[in-house]
Amino acid sequence: MVSEAVSSTEQRWNLQTHPWRTNIRLLFLSAMTVFTITVGIGIFNGLHITTLSQDVLLTHVHAGTLGWITLSVLASCLWLFGEGQVLTERSFYISLFSAISIPLYVGAFLSGNFIARSIFGSVVLAIIIGFFVWIVMRSRQIRLSASDRHGNQRMAFNARYRQIAPPGSNPDCLSLRRWPCIERWLTV
């Protein structure tokens, strides 16, 4: 029985072992809820059964642009930049606050209440700015790079290219125009 050691880069991208997995799942689940609202309104609007009000159409737009996309980006940023940082109770509440306030912001557009839109809009803006500041601070502390597995694949590709490169071509140049058969396909 051969046991394979899991590299640190594979552990890093495994959500099951990530220290921020609860926060990431919470944000992704909230994003999927808002995405379902966006898709439902979009399908209903596409069927042209009835004319939707402006509030419903604004809900559709904001659920997509500031709803599920923002929540997914926040979850992805936690996944990318949260490695190695101590998980605190405060960080969970920030993720929970984000997962609740962004759908409430979408709901404020559905209600048509301008005061709720401005209040939750300010809250969502503060969340986005806060996450951006955190990302900038974390990007100075950690180093993101391609995993060794992908680097090894690139080296294998470069070695294979050197073996089958046309005579007279520069094996260090990966330009497709150097290959006569591919050049013919590109000019068709």
Protein Blocks (a to p, Z undefined) as FASTA:
>chain_A
ZZddddfklmmmpmklpmklmmmmmmmmmmmmmmmmmmmmmmmmmnomaccdfklmmmmm
mmmmmmmmmmmmmmmmmmmmmgopacdfklmmmmmmmmmmmmmmmmmmmnopaklmmmmm
mmmmmmmmmmmmmmmmmmmmpccdddfklmmmmmmmmmmmmmmgcehiafkbccfklpmk
lmmmmmZZ
